[in-house]
């Protein structure tokens, strides 16, 4: 958090507390805070405290409103675009079924997904932090959304069937594949 955000937050809390104290100290129809605790109701600060407390209340109320407006601007999260969901393990070739999880870097985002090749919409399944089993070849599509933010683009993960590998002869080293067998020297 920035210095200004902390300053506005602390000032807002201090002004709130002072405003509460000043309102409680004012003399009301019942005699003020002193009368509430069994006192006679006379002011501890003299006879003209009503005017002083009224002006202090007006000033503190003005500060309260200004700081409340500033705090709402400073502490309000900005709307943006939700991050693109990612898949784990990464899409690729697999010979066995894959347990896929979906992540999104935007906190509080809801991730919707489909397995039928269509783009996710508001009626699509919501990812509930459990792995999704995909049998290769298969495809998963996901979109993340959060409140009034712009939804993420659709992430597509294709899990294709791994091609079987065949055992091939190792490649020959250069100069050895086409050479004739060595012969014993003459006269040996």
Secondary structure, DSSP 8 states (H G I E B T S, - for coil): --HHHHHHHHHHHHHHHHHHHHHHHS--TT-HHHHHTT--S--TT-TTHHHHHHHHHHHHHHHHHHHHHHHHHHSS----B----EEES-SEEESS-EEEEEE-SSTT-EEEEESSSS---TTSEE--SS-EEE-SSEEEEEEEE-TTSB----EEEEEEE------------TTTTT-------TT-
